[in-house]
Amino acid sequence: MELQNPPFGYYDTIVCAYLLGYVLRFYKDGEFNWVDNSNNPFPLSEKNLATMVSKLCHGDVVNNTLSSGSEIWQQFRPYAQKLFTLSESECVNEDQARKYIKESIITSGTPLWTIRTYPKENSVVTMRNSLLVAL
């Protein structure tokens, strides 16, 4: 706790913001989300990363974390990407993936329940291709 008080800790300077941005640049548009103190996840886009660094330098980030999502989401993510042909940036977190999956279903015009009636021995890619041909 002593190291978080002056003269230690983060300073509200352009140098500190630059260094934090430089270090965190690898997380931009990746699989991590910034979770604020009210438990809202934000994908680490350029804008959200800048906001996070700014708040960090001002000391306004109590109980904020970086999260890669739940273990269940990490296991489900590849299936959602393959079945609905989502890019990495479209399925950063569950909410964003749900949004693009919904758009994909609406665009295709095929109800989601048709996937349940598809034979189980076929692969996800074969199922997706046959659904697209049927449209």
C-alpha positions in Angstrom: 0.0 0.0 0.0 2.9 2.3 0.8 4.2 2.1 -2.8 0.9 3.3 -4.2 1.2 6.7 -2.4 3.5 9.6 -3.5 6.3 9.7 -4.4 5.7 6.3 -5.8 3.0 5.0 -8.1 1.8 6.3 -11.5 2.1 10.0 -12.3 -0.2 12.0 -14.5 2.4 12.7 -17.1 2.7 12.2 -20.9 5.8 10.0 -20.3 3.9 7.6 -18.0 1.0 7.5 -20.5 3.4 6.8 -23.4 5.1 4.0 -21.5 1.8 2.4 -20.5 0.5 2.7 -24.1 3.7 1.2 -25.5 3.6 -1.8 -23.1 -0.1 -2.4 -23.6 -0.1 -2.0 -27.4 0.2 -5.8 -27.8 -3.2 -6.2 -26.2 -5.0 -3.9 -28.7 -7.7 -5.7 -30.6 -6.7 -9.0 -29.0 -8.6 -11.4 -26.9 -8.4 -9.4 -23.7 -11.1 -7.0 -22.4 -10.9 -4.1 -20.0 -13.4 -4.7 -17.2 -14.2 -1.5 -15.3 -15.3 -1.2 -11.6 -19.0 -1.6 -12.5 -18.1 -5.0 -14.2 -18.6 -3.7 -17.8 -16.3 -5.4 -20.4 -14.8 -3.2 -23.1 -12.8 -4.6 -26.0 -9.3 -3.2 -26.1 -9.8 -1.0 -29.2 -7.5 2.0 -29.7 -10.1 4.3 -28.2 -10.8 2.1 -25.1 -7.1 1.5 -24.5 -6.4 5.3 -24.6 -9.3 5.8 -22.1 -7.9 3.1 -19.8 -4.4 4.5 -19.9 -5.7 8.0 -19.2 -7.8 6.8 -16.3 -4.9 4.8 -14.9 -2.6 7.8 -14.9 -5.3 9.9 -13.2 -5.8 7.2 -10.5 -9.4 6.5 -11.5 -9.1 2.8 -11.9 -10.1 1.1 -8.7 -11.0 -2.6 -9.2 -10.4 -2.5 -13.0 -8.9 -5.7 -14.6 -7.9 -7.2 -17.9 -9.8 -10.3 -18.7 -9.8 -12.9 -21.5 -13.3 -14.0 -20.7 -14.6 -17.1 -19.0 -13.2 -20.5 -19.6 -16.4 -21.6 -21.3 -16.2 -18.6 -23.7 -12.5 -19.5 -24.6 -13.7 -23.1 -25.5 -16.7 -21.9 -27.4 -15.0 -19.1 -29.3 -13.4 -21.2 -32.1 -16.7 -22.9 -32.9 -18.5 -19.5 -33.2 -15.7 -18.2 -35.4 -15.9 -21.2 -37.8 -19.6 -21.6 -37.9 -20.4 -18.0 -38.5 -17.1 -17.0 -40.2 -16.3 -14.3 -37.7 -13.0 -12.5 -37.7 -10.8 -12.2 -34.6 -12.0 -8.6 -34.0 -15.6 -9.7 -34.3 -15.5 -12.2 -31.4 -13.3 -10.5 -28.9 -15.8 -11.0 -26.1 -19.2 -12.7 -25.7 -21.2 -9.6 -26.2 -19.5 -8.6 -29.4 -19.6 -12.1 -30.8 -23.3 -12.4 -30.0 -23.9 -9.1 -31.9 -22.1 -10.4 -35.1 -23.7 -13.9 -34.8 -27.1 -12.2 -34.7 -26.2 -10.1 -37.8 -25.0 -13.3 -39.6 -28.2 -15.1 -38.9 -30.4 -12.2 -40.0 -28.3 -11.7 -43.1 -28.5 -15.4 -44.0 -32.2 -15.7 -43.4 -31.8 -19.2 -42.0 -33.3 -19.9 -38.6 -30.8 -21.0 -36.0 -32.9 -24.1 -35.0 -32.0 -25.7 -38.4 -28.5 -26.4 -37.1 -30.0 -28.7 -34.5 -31.6 -30.9 -37.2 -28.3 -31.3 -39.1 -26.6 -34.8 -38.9 -24.0 -35.0 -36.1 -21.4 -36.9 -38.1 -20.7 -33.9 -40.4 -18.2 -31.2 -39.5 -18.9 -27.6 -38.6 -17.4 -26.4 -41.9 -19.5 -28.9 -43.9 -22.6 -27.8 -42.1 -21.9 -24.1 -42.7 -21.2 -24.7 -46.4 -24.4 -26.7 -46.9 -26.5 -24.1 -45.1 -25.0 -21.4 -47.4 -25.8 -23.5 -50.5 -29.4 -24.0 -49.3 -29.8 -20.2 -49.2 
